[in-house]
């Protein structure tokens, strides 16, 4: 559908890319990757026709409809969220407006009016076209997409200007998806999405049949939506016909092969050069020496440029101050903004060395909980206890913007560094991808990702034993995210992080806390265990007929529902009482007896699992802990279904 041939583009003397050849066909699903500043966004804009290349050609097949989501799509719009999404069908909306105007005119026009026939004919054409385009389906489909991206039905009818930039970006994304492009370009689409919206988008793109090119620093997202990789680095576009995770392995393998090839060439060149040095001045060997010189030049031209090797952190952080077992505790804590309750009855113990991820939908209260743990917000009811030896630091979403623009990178880090670290600051900054003279770059000219890395270094150098971070991966590229993951994994103190970055959670978190529907729920084990439990819960809720398992309210017991006593049984300890005057027949009595036995079996197994899950040693074995959590959640769902059936039988 789109073909690039020998494309070249430069800014001043800097060549962004040269000799680019690329064909984007129907059904291609490509991840466009490369370091910050490599020119990925510029390449997309050349493909879109917004920029003109210096040389080469760009062509698109007839009928190609291109959709593009830029990094920042929070433009002003005067209508509602639904109106913004429906802009995808602007042409059809214009037809509907014209048809409505014609209907109004027809209500007023006189039978003898000479324009009557033309008005009727035009109204018929418009009506036929709208019916052919299934106009009646447009709004329901737009609402479905908006719901998937996190907009409630009430929010869909609110003015878009009332929402933050991130939510306006979601509305723009909805309009883009509804426009049904044949080739879709997306530049960092997950930047403002929470986990449910990201997963919905992944499912949506799985059913998308057009060509897809996505730029993203979310490794899990790339693995799920793309099956090939194009890497733009050092002006060259290199293809890898594999998923992103495999590409990382293949890239390192190719780098090693290239290094081995260059080493062989260097050895051959050195051998030939020794011959030239030894015999170049002898008349009898002059022609042979000249031949060797030509051979050396040919071999030098065969050397390949080796891709840059990923840098890794190799240093020890300052030891955290001594602390007791407990660092921070919440007891029956609640918080509300006015009448809106964010969460209630939160009970948390944050212990020395904990690595915790806080998850939940946007607006659920993750940052509020983090700020309460940091002591920036006081609970409305309940208590927050901090202990004398606890020394914490808080990294807000916009911490990088607080750097003094008059500082250079080195000065910004020296401002907080302990004296013992000052001789090693250049080495430390090198581990955070600031090499050579980069340490003297002024903070005011740094990119968003560079400022974020400086802010992270400053935070980790503080003498603390608990760090709290709110969305620290925003603006970080893949290399920057790896640096952060390495840093937090090695950090000897406790870590609490609010993030939507699944790879960060999977690598760092040893415990997950979910803020959802006014509750703060703890999940033992890491992110994979949480995912297993969440999927099991969603599956059981779906089988029970609940469309939105995350937000199902817990109903108070009624006369028709058995009260749960100890062990999950009815309040009487036996089966629930039947309806008035009911007397079960033989078949029903047999089924009741069978269900009661099933309940007893599952309750006994759940008690055993509760003991197993309470043992911290379990979580050293990832697969075993995941299986145990999944089994427990499945049993819980089955038990709930059995009690419902028992209640129906009376």
C-alpha positions as CSV (number, residue, x, y, z in Angstrom):
1,X,0.0,0.0,0.0
2,X,2.9,2.4,0.8
3,X,6.4,2.1,-0.7
4,X,9.5,4.0,0.2
5,X,12.6,3.9,-2.1
6,X,16.1,5.4,-1.3
7,X,14.6,7.9,1.1
8,X,17.0,10.6,2.5
9,X,16.2,13.3,5.0
10,X,18.5,15.6,7.0
11,X,18.2,18.6,9.3
12,X,21.1,21.0,8.6
13,X,24.3,18.9,8.4
14,X,22.8,16.0,10.5
15,X,21.5,13.2,8.3
16,X,18.5,11.5,10.1
17,X,18.2,8.7,7.6
18,X,19.6,7.8,4.1
19,X,18.8,5.0,1.6
20,X,15.6,3.9,3.3
21,X,13.6,1.2,1.5
22,X,10.4,0.0,3.0
23,X,7.1,-1.5,1.8
24,X,4.1,-1.4,4.2
25,X,1.6,-3.9,3.0
26,X,-2.0,-4.9,4.0
27,X,-1.9,-6.7,7.3
28,X,1.7,-5.7,8.2
29,X,2.0,-5.1,12.0
30,X,5.3,-3.3,12.6
31,X,7.0,-1.8,15.6
32,X,9.2,1.1,14.6
33,X,11.9,1.4,17.3
34,X,15.2,3.3,17.9
35,X,16.8,5.6,20.4
36,X,15.4,9.0,21.2
37,X,16.3,11.5,18.4
38,X,16.9,8.8,15.8
39,X,14.2,10.2,13.6
40,X,11.2,7.9,14.0
41,X,8.6,10.6,14.2
42,X,10.2,12.4,11.3
43,X,10.1,9.2,9.2
44,X,6.4,8.9,9.9
45,X,5.8,12.5,8.9
46,X,7.7,11.9,5.6
47,X,5.5,8.8,5.0
48,X,2.4,10.9,5.7
49,X,3.5,13.5,3.2
50,X,3.9,16.3,5.8
51,X,7.7,16.5,5.2
52,X,9.4,16.3,1.8
53,X,12.5,14.1,1.6
54,X,15.7,15.4,0.0
55,X,15.8,12.4,-2.3
56,X,14.0,9.2,-2.9
57,X,10.3,8.5,-3.5
58,X,7.3,7.8,-1.4
59,X,4.2,6.4,-3.1
60,X,0.8,5.0,-1.9
61,X,-1.7,2.8,-3.6
62,X,-5.0,4.3,-4.8
63,X,-7.6,4.2,-2.1
64,X,-5.1,4.1,0.8
65,X,-6.6,5.8,3.9
66,X,-3.9,6.8,6.4
67,X,-4.7,7.3,10.1
68,X,-2.2,8.9,12.4
69,X,-2.1,9.4,16.2
70,X,0.7,11.8,17.2
71,X,2.3,11.8,20.6
72,X,0.3,14.9,21.7
73,X,-3.2,14.9,20.3
74,X,-4.9,17.1,22.9
75,X,-6.2,19.8,20.5
76,X,-9.0,22.1,21.5
77,X,-12.5,21.0,20.6
78,X,-15.8,22.7,21.5
79,X,-18.1,19.7,21.5
80,X,-18.7,16.7,23.8
81,X,-16.4,13.6,24.0
82,X,-18.9,11.7,21.8
83,X,-18.9,14.5,19.3
84,X,-15.1,14.3,19.1
85,X,-15.2,10.6,18.5
86,X,-17.9,11.0,15.9
87,X,-15.6,13.4,14.0
88,X,-14.3,10.2,12.4
89,X,-17.5,10.3,10.3
90,X,-17.4,14.0,9.5
91,X,-18.6,13.5,5.9
92,X,-21.6,11.4,7.0
93,X,-22.4,13.9,9.8
94,X,-22.4,16.7,7.2
95,X,-24.8,14.7,5.1
96,X,-27.1,14.2,8.1
97,X,-27.0,17.9,8.8
98,X,-27.8,18.7,5.2
99,X,-30.7,16.1,5.2
100,X,-32.2,17.6,8.4
101,X,-32.1,21.0,6.8
102,X,-33.8,19.7,3.7
103,X,-36.5,18.0,5.8
104,X,-37.1,21.3,7.6
105,X,-37.4,23.1,4.2
106,X,-39.8,20.4,2.9
107,X,-42.0,21.1,5.8
108,X,-42.3,24.7,4.7
109,X,-42.1,24.5,0.9
110,X,-45.2,25.0,-1.3
111,X,-46.3,22.4,-3.8
112,X,-45.9,24.8,-6.7
113,X,-42.4,25.7,-5.7
114,X,-40.1,24.9,-8.8
115,X,-37.3,23.7,-6.4
116,X,-39.5,21.0,-4.8
117,X,-38.4,18.3,-7.2
118,X,-34.7,19.0,-6.8
119,X,-35.0,19.1,-3.0
120,X,-36.8,15.8,-2.9
121,X,-34.3,14.2,-5.2
122,X,-31.4,15.5,-3.1
123,X,-33.0,14.3,0.1
124,X,-33.6,10.9,-1.4
125,X,-29.9,10.7,-2.4
126,X,-28.7,11.6,1.0
127,X,-31.2,9.2,2.7
128,X,-30.0,6.3,0.5
129,X,-26.3,7.0,1.1
130,X,-26.8,7.2,4.9
131,X,-28.7,4.0,4.9
132,X,-26.0,2.3,2.8
133,X,-23.4,3.5,5.4
134,X,-25.4,2.1,8.3
135,X,-25.7,5.5,9.9
136,X,-27.8,4.1,12.8
137,X,-24.8,2.0,13.9
138,X,-22.3,4.9,14.1
139,X,-23.2,6.3,17.5
140,X,-23.4,2.9,19.3
141,X,-20.0,1.9,17.8
142,X,-18.5,5.2,18.9
143,X,-19.9,4.7,22.4
144,X,-18.5,1.2,22.5
145,X,-15.0,2.4,21.6
146,X,-15.1,5.3,24.1
147,X,-16.2,2.9,26.8
148,X,-13.3,0.6,26.0
149,X,-10.9,3.6,26.4
150,X,-12.3,4.4,29.9
151,X,-15.1,6.9,29.3
152,X,-18.3,6.2,31.2
153,X,-21.6,7.0,29.5
154,X,-22.0,10.1,31.5
155,X,-18.5,11.3,30.6
156,X,-19.2,10.7,26.9
157,X,-21.8,13.5,27.1
158,X,-19.6,16.0,28.9
159,X,-17.7,18.8,27.0
160,X,-14.2,17.6,25.9
161,X,-12.6,20.8,27.2
162,X,-13.4,19.7,30.8
163,X,-10.9,16.8,30.5
164,X,-7.1,16.8,30.9
165,X,-4.8,16.4,27.9
166,X,-4.5,12.7,28.5
167,X,-8.2,12.1,28.3
168,X,-8.5,14.4,25.2
169,X,-5.8,12.2,23.6
170,X,-8.0,9.2,24.3
171,X,-11.0,10.9,22.5
172,X,-8.7,11.6,19.5
173,X,-7.6,7.9,19.6
174,X,-11.3,6.9,19.5
175,X,-12.0,9.1,16.5
176,X,-8.9,7.6,14.7
177,X,-10.0,4.0,15.3
178,X,-13.5,4.8,14.1
179,X,-12.2,6.3,10.9
180,X,-11.4,2.8,9.7
181,X,-8.0,3.6,8.0
182,X,-6.2,1.1,5.8
183,X,-2.9,2.0,7.3
184,X,-2.6,3.1,10.9
185,X,0.4,5.0,12.4
186,X,0.5,5.4,16.2
187,X,3.2,7.4,18.0
188,X,3.3,6.4,21.7
189,X,-0.4,5.5,22.0
190,X,-0.1,4.1,25.5
191,X,1.3,7.2,27.1
192,X,-2.0,8.2,28.8
193,X,-3.7,4.9,29.0
194,X,-4.3,2.9,32.2
195,X,-4.1,-0.9,32.2
196,X,-7.7,-1.7,31.3
197,X,-7.6,0.8,28.4
198,X,-4.3,-0.6,27.2
199,X,-5.6,-4.1,27.2
200,X,-8.7,-3.0,25.4
201,X,-6.6,-1.3,22.7
202,X,-4.5,-4.4,22.3
203,X,-7.6,-6.5,21.8
204,X,-9.0,-4.0,19.3
205,X,-5.8,-3.9,17.3
206,X,-5.7,-7.7,17.2
207,X,-8.9,-7.5,15.1
208,X,-7.6,-4.6,13.0
209,X,-7.0,-5.9,9.4
210,X,-5.1,-2.9,8.0
211,X,-1.4,-2.1,8.1
212,X,-0.1,-1.0,11.5
213,X,3.1,0.9,12.3
214,X,3.5,1.7,16.0
215,X,6.2,3.7,17.9
216,X,6.1,2.8,21.6
217,X,8.4,2.3,24.6
218,X,6.0,-0.2,26.1
219,X,7.7,-3.6,25.5
220,X,4.6,-5.7,26.5
221,X,2.4,-3.6,24.1
222,X,4.8,-4.0,21.2
223,X,5.0,-7.8,21.8
224,X,1.2,-8.0,21.7
225,X,0.4,-5.9,18.7
226,X,3.4,-6.2,16.3
227,X,5.0,-9.3,14.7
228,X,7.9,-7.5,13.0
229,X,10.3,-4.8,14.0
230,X,12.0,-2.0,12.0
231,X,14.9,-0.4,13.9
232,X,16.0,3.1,12.9
233,X,19.5,3.9,14.2
234,X,22.5,5.7,12.8
235,X,20.5,6.7,9.7
236,X,19.7,3.1,8.7
237,X,16.5,1.1,8.8
238,X,17.0,-2.5,9.7
239,X,14.3,-5.1,9.5
240,X,13.6,-8.0,11.9
241,X,10.8,-10.5,11.0
242,X,10.0,-11.4,14.6
243,X,8.3,-10.1,17.8
244,X,10.0,-7.4,19.9
245,X,11.3,-9.7,22.6
246,X,13.0,-11.9,20.0
247,X,14.3,-8.9,18.2
248,X,16.3,-7.9,21.3
249,X,17.9,-11.3,21.4
250,X,18.5,-11.3,17.6
251,X,20.0,-7.8,17.7
252,X,22.6,-8.8,20.3
253,X,23.4,-12.0,18.3
254,X,23.9,-9.9,15.1
255,X,26.1,-7.5,17.0
256,X,28.3,-10.3,18.2
257,X,28.5,-11.8,14.7
258,X,29.4,-8.3,13.3
259,X,32.1,-7.9,15.9
260,X,33.6,-11.3,15.1
261,X,33.5,-10.5,11.4
262,X,35.3,-7.1,12.0
263,X,37.8,-8.8,14.2
264,X,38.7,-11.3,11.4
265,X,39.0,-8.4,8.9
266,X,41.2,-6.5,11.3
267,X,43.5,-9.5,11.8
268,X,43.8,-9.9,8.0
269,X,44.4,-6.2,7.5
270,X,47.1,-6.2,10.1
271,X,48.8,-9.2,8.4
272,X,48.7,-7.5,5.0
273,X,49.9,-4.2,6.5
274,X,53.0,-6.0,8.0
275,X,53.8,-7.3,4.6
276,X,53.6,-3.8,3.1
277,X,55.7,-2.3,5.8
278,X,58.4,-5.0,5.4
279,X,58.5,-5.2,1.6
280,X,57.1,-2.0,0.3
281,X,60.5,-0.4,-0.2
282,X,62.0,-3.3,-2.1
283,X,61.8,-3.1,-5.9
284,X,61.4,-6.9,-6.3
285,X,58.3,-6.8,-4.0
286,X,56.9,-3.4,-5.0
287,X,54.1,-4.8,-7.2
288,X,53.1,-7.3,-4.5
289,X,53.1,-4.6,-1.9
290,X,50.8,-2.4,-4.1
291,X,48.5,-5.3,-4.5
292,X,48.4,-5.8,-0.8
293,X,47.6,-2.1,-0.3
294,X,44.6,-2.4,-2.6
295,X,43.5,-5.5,-0.8
296,X,43.7,-3.7,2.5
297,X,41.5,-0.9,1.2
298,X,38.9,-3.4,0.0
299,X,38.9,-5.2,3.3
300,X,38.5,-1.9,5.2
301,X,35.4,-1.2,3.0
302,X,33.9,-4.5,4.1
303,X,34.0,-3.6,7.8
304,X,30.5,-3.1,9.2
305,X,29.1,-0.5,11.6
306,X,28.3,-2.4,14.8
307,X,25.0,-1.4,16.6
308,X,25.5,0.3,19.9
309,X,25.5,-2.1,22.8
310,X,22.9,-1.5,25.5
311,X,24.4,0.0,28.7
312,X,23.7,-1.5,32.1
313,X,24.0,-0.2,35.6
314,X,27.0,-1.7,37.4
315,X,27.3,0.1,40.8
316,X,26.1,-0.1,44.4
317,X,23.7,2.5,45.7
318,X,24.3,4.3,49.0
319,X,23.2,2.0,51.8
320,X,19.8,3.1,53.2
321,X,19.6,4.4,56.8
322,X,18.9,1.7,59.3
323,X,15.2,1.1,59.9
324,X,12.9,-1.2,61.8
325,X,10.8,-3.9,60.1
326,X,7.8,-1.5,59.6
327,X,8.3,1.7,57.7
328,X,4.7,3.0,57.2
329,X,1.3,1.7,58.2
330,X,-2.3,2.6,57.3
331,X,-5.1,1.5,59.6
332,X,-8.7,1.8,58.5
333,X,-7.7,4.8,56.4
334,X,-10.1,6.6,54.1
335,X,-9.9,9.6,51.9
336,X,-12.5,11.8,50.1
337,X,-12.6,14.9,48.0
338,X,-15.7,16.6,49.2
339,X,-18.5,14.1,48.9
340,X,-16.6,11.8,46.6
341,X,-15.0,8.9,48.5
342,X,-11.8,7.8,46.9
343,X,-11.2,4.8,49.1
344,X,-12.1,3.6,52.6
345,X,-10.9,1.0,55.2
346,X,-7.4,0.8,53.8
347,X,-5.1,-1.4,55.9
348,X,-1.5,-1.6,54.7
349,X,1.9,-2.5,56.3
350,X,4.9,-1.3,54.3
351,X,7.9,-3.2,55.5
352,X,11.7,-2.8,55.0
353,X,12.7,-4.0,51.5
354,X,9.2,-4.2,50.1
355,X,9.0,-3.6,46.3
356,X,5.3,-2.7,45.7
357,X,3.4,-1.7,42.6
358,X,0.1,0.2,43.0
359,X,-2.3,-0.4,40.1
360,X,-5.8,0.6,39.1
361,X,-7.8,2.5,36.5
362,X,-7.1,6.2,35.9
363,X,-9.0,8.2,38.6
364,X,-9.3,5.3,41.0
365,X,-7.1,6.9,43.6
366,X,-3.6,5.5,43.0
367,X,-1.8,8.8,43.4
368,X,-4.0,9.8,46.3
369,X,-2.9,6.5,48.1
370,X,0.7,7.2,47.3
371,X,0.6,10.7,48.6
372,X,-1.1,9.5,51.8
373,X,1.7,6.9,52.3
374,X,4.2,9.7,51.7
375,X,2.6,11.8,54.4
376,X,1.5,14.6,52.0
377,X,-2.2,13.8,52.6
378,X,-3.9,13.1,55.9
379,X,-6.6,10.3,56.0
380,X,-10.1,11.6,56.6
381,X,-10.7,8.7,59.0
382,X,-8.3,6.1,60.3
383,X,-4.6,6.6,60.8
384,X,-1.3,6.7,59.1
385,X,1.7,5.7,61.2
386,X,5.3,6.5,60.3
387,X,8.2,5.3,62.3
388,X,11.1,7.3,63.6
389,X,13.7,5.5,61.5
390,X,11.7,5.8,58.2
391,X,13.4,8.2,55.8
392,X,11.4,8.5,52.5
393,X,11.6,10.4,49.3
394,X,8.7,11.1,46.9
395,X,9.0,11.3,43.1
396,X,6.0,13.0,41.6
397,X,4.9,12.7,38.0
398,X,6.3,16.1,37.1
399,X,9.5,16.0,39.3
400,X,11.7,16.4,36.2
401,X,10.1,19.8,35.5
402,X,11.4,21.2,38.8
403,X,15.1,21.0,37.9
404,X,16.7,24.4,38.0
405,X,17.2,25.4,34.3
406,X,20.5,27.3,35.3
407,X,22.0,24.0,36.4
408,X,23.9,21.6,34.2
409,X,23.5,17.8,34.7
410,X,26.5,17.5,36.9
411,X,25.5,20.4,39.1
412,X,22.0,19.1,39.5
413,X,23.3,15.8,40.8
414,X,26.1,17.4,43.0
415,X,23.3,19.4,44.7
416,X,22.0,16.3,46.5
417,X,25.0,13.9,46.4
418,X,26.7,12.7,49.7
419,X,30.3,13.7,49.9
420,X,31.4,10.1,49.5
421,X,29.8,9.9,46.1
422,X,31.2,13.1,44.5
423,X,34.3,11.5,43.1
424,X,32.1,8.8,41.4
425,X,29.3,11.0,40.0
426,X,30.6,11.0,36.4
427,X,30.7,7.2,36.5
428,X,27.2,7.1,38.0
429,X,25.8,9.5,35.3
430,X,27.5,7.3,32.6
431,X,25.4,4.4,33.9
432,X,22.3,6.6,33.4
433,X,23.3,7.2,29.8
434,X,25.1,10.6,30.3
435,X,28.5,10.0,28.8
436,X,31.4,12.4,28.0
437,X,30.4,16.1,27.8
438,X,26.7,15.2,28.2
439,X,27.2,15.7,32.0
440,X,27.7,19.5,31.2
441,X,24.5,19.9,29.2
442,X,22.2,22.5,30.7
443,X,19.0,21.2,32.2
444,X,16.9,23.7,30.1
445,X,18.0,22.0,26.9
446,X,17.5,18.4,28.0
447,X,14.7,16.3,26.5
448,X,11.9,15.0,28.6
449,X,13.5,11.6,29.0
450,X,16.9,13.1,29.9
451,X,15.4,15.3,32.6
452,X,13.5,12.3,34.0
453,X,16.8,10.4,34.3
454,X,18.5,13.3,36.1
455,X,15.6,13.5,38.5
456,X,15.8,9.8,39.2
457,X,19.5,10.0,39.9
458,X,18.9,12.8,42.4
459,X,16.2,10.8,44.2
460,X,18.2,7.6,44.4
461,X,21.2,9.4,45.9
462,X,19.2,10.8,48.8
463,X,19.8,8.9,52.1
464,X,16.4,7.2,52.3
465,X,15.1,3.7,53.0
466,X,11.8,4.1,51.2
467,X,11.2,5.7,47.8
468,X,7.8,6.4,46.4
469,X,7.4,7.0,42.6
470,X,4.4,8.2,40.6
471,X,4.6,7.2,36.9
472,X,8.4,7.4,36.7
473,X,8.6,5.9,33.1
474,X,6.8,8.8,31.4
475,X,9.1,10.3,28.7
476,X,11.7,7.5,29.1
477,X,12.7,5.6,26.0
478,X,13.5,1.8,26.1
479,X,17.1,2.4,27.2
480,X,15.9,4.8,29.9
481,X,13.3,2.3,31.2
482,X,15.9,-0.5,31.4
483,X,18.1,1.9,33.4
484,X,15.2,2.6,35.8
485,X,14.3,-1.1,36.2
486,X,18.0,-2.0,36.9
487,X,18.2,0.8,39.5
488,X,15.0,-0.1,41.3
489,X,15.9,-3.8,41.3
490,X,19.3,-3.1,42.9
491,X,18.0,-0.4,45.2
492,X,18.5,-1.8,48.8
493,X,15.6,0.2,50.3
494,X,11.9,-0.2,49.9
495,X,10.1,0.9,46.7
496,X,6.4,1.8,46.1
497,X,5.6,2.7,42.5
498,X,2.4,3.8,40.7
499,X,2.8,2.8,37.1
500,X,1.1,1.3,34.1
501,X,4.3,-0.1,32.8
502,X,3.8,-3.8,32.9
503,X,7.5,-4.7,32.2
504,X,8.6,-2.5,35.1
505,X,6.0,-4.2,37.4
506,X,6.9,-7.7,36.3
507,X,10.6,-7.1,36.9
508,X,10.5,-5.1,40.2
509,X,7.3,-5.7,42.1
510,X,7.2,-8.4,44.8
511,X,3.7,-7.3,45.9
512,X,0.8,-5.6,44.1
513,X,-1.8,-3.3,45.6
514,X,-5.0,-2.5,43.6
515,X,-7.1,0.6,44.1
516,X,-10.5,-0.2,42.7
517,X,-14.1,0.9,43.3
518,X,-13.2,2.6,46.7
519,X,-11.3,-0.4,48.0
520,X,-7.5,-1.0,48.5
521,X,-6.9,-4.7,47.9
522,X,-3.5,-6.5,48.4
523,X,-2.3,-9.3,46.2
524,X,0.6,-11.5,47.4
525,X,3.3,-12.2,44.8
526,X,4.5,-10.2,41.9
527,X,2.7,-8.8,38.9
528,X,2.3,-12.2,37.1
529,X,0.5,-13.5,40.2
530,X,-1.8,-10.4,40.2
531,X,-2.5,-10.9,36.5
532,X,-3.4,-14.6,37.1
533,X,-5.8,-13.7,39.9
534,X,-7.4,-10.8,37.9
535,X,-7.9,-13.0,34.9
536,X,-9.5,-15.7,37.1
537,X,-11.7,-13.2,38.7
538,X,-12.8,-11.7,35.4
539,X,-13.5,-15.2,34.1
540,X,-15.6,-16.2,37.1
541,X,-17.5,-12.8,36.9
542,X,-18.2,-13.3,33.2
543,X,-19.6,-16.8,33.8
544,X,-21.8,-15.3,36.5
545,X,-23.2,-12.8,34.0
546,X,-21.4,-9.7,35.2
547,X,-20.2,-7.6,32.4
548,X,-17.9,-5.4,34.4
549,X,-16.3,-7.4,37.1
550,X,-14.1,-4.6,38.3
551,X,-17.0,-2.4,39.3
552,X,-19.7,-4.8,40.6
553,X,-21.0,-3.5,43.9
554,X,-21.4,-6.0,46.8
555,X,-25.1,-6.2,47.6
556,X,-26.3,-6.3,51.2
557,X,-27.8,-9.7,52.1
558,X,-31.6,-9.9,51.6
559,X,-34.3,-12.3,52.6
560,X,-33.7,-14.4,49.5
561,X,-29.9,-14.7,49.9
562,X,-28.4,-16.7,52.7
563,X,-26.4,-14.8,55.3
564,X,-22.8,-16.0,55.3
565,X,-21.5,-17.2,58.6
566,X,-18.0,-18.5,59.5
567,X,-16.5,-20.7,56.8
568,X,-18.8,-19.2,54.1
569,X,-21.9,-21.3,55.1
570,X,-25.3,-20.0,55.9
571,X,-25.8,-18.3,59.2
572,X,-27.4,-21.5,60.6
573,X,-24.3,-23.5,59.7
574,X,-26.4,-25.7,57.4
575,X,-28.0,-25.2,54.0
576,X,-30.1,-22.0,53.5
577,X,-33.7,-22.2,54.4
578,X,-36.2,-22.6,51.6
579,X,-39.0,-20.3,50.6
580,X,-42.3,-20.2,52.6
581,X,-43.8,-23.6,52.9
582,X,-41.5,-25.1,50.3
583,X,-40.7,-28.8,50.4
584,X,-38.0,-30.0,48.0
585,X,-38.8,-33.1,45.9
586,X,-36.5,-36.1,45.6
587,X,-34.5,-34.7,42.6
588,X,-34.1,-31.3,44.2
589,X,-33.1,-32.8,47.5
590,X,-30.5,-34.9,45.8
591,X,-29.1,-31.9,44.0
592,X,-29.0,-29.9,47.2
593,X,-27.1,-32.7,48.9
594,X,-24.6,-32.9,46.1
595,X,-24.1,-29.1,46.1
596,X,-23.5,-29.1,49.9
597,X,-20.8,-31.7,49.5
598,X,-19.2,-29.7,46.7
599,X,-19.2,-26.7,49.0
600,X,-17.6,-28.5,51.8
601,X,-14.9,-30.0,49.6
602,X,-14.0,-26.6,48.1
603,X,-14.1,-24.8,51.5
604,X,-11.7,-27.4,52.9
605,X,-9.3,-27.0,49.9
606,X,-9.5,-23.2,50.3
607,X,-8.5,-23.4,53.9
608,X,-5.4,-25.4,52.9
609,X,-4.6,-22.9,50.2
610,X,-5.0,-20.0,52.6
611,X,-2.2,-21.5,54.7
612,X,-0.1,-22.1,51.7
613,X,-0.6,-18.5,50.4
614,X,0.3,-17.0,53.8
615,X,3.8,-18.6,53.6
616,X,6.3,-16.0,52.2
617,X,8.5,-18.8,50.9
618,X,5.9,-19.7,48.3
619,X,6.6,-16.5,46.3
620,X,10.2,-17.5,45.7
621,X,8.8,-20.0,43.2
622,X,7.0,-17.9,40.6
623,X,5.1,-20.7,38.7
624,X,4.0,-22.4,41.9
625,X,2.7,-19.2,43.5
626,X,0.9,-18.2,40.3
627,X,-0.8,-21.7,40.2
628,X,-1.8,-21.4,43.8
629,X,-3.3,-18.0,43.5
630,X,-5.2,-19.1,40.3
631,X,-6.5,-22.2,42.0
632,X,-7.7,-20.1,45.0
633,X,-9.5,-17.6,42.8
634,X,-11.1,-20.4,40.8
635,X,-12.4,-22.1,43.9
636,X,-13.7,-18.9,45.3
637,X,-15.7,-18.3,42.0
638,X,-17.0,-21.9,42.0
639,X,-18.0,-21.5,45.6
640,X,-19.9,-18.4,44.9
641,X,-21.8,-20.1,42.0
642,X,-22.6,-23.1,44.2
643,X,-24.1,-20.9,46.9
644,X,-26.2,-19.0,44.3
645,X,-27.5,-22.3,42.9
646,X,-28.3,-23.5,46.4
647,X,-30.2,-20.3,47.1
648,X,-32.2,-20.8,43.9
649,X,-33.1,-24.3,44.9
650,X,-34.4,-23.0,48.3
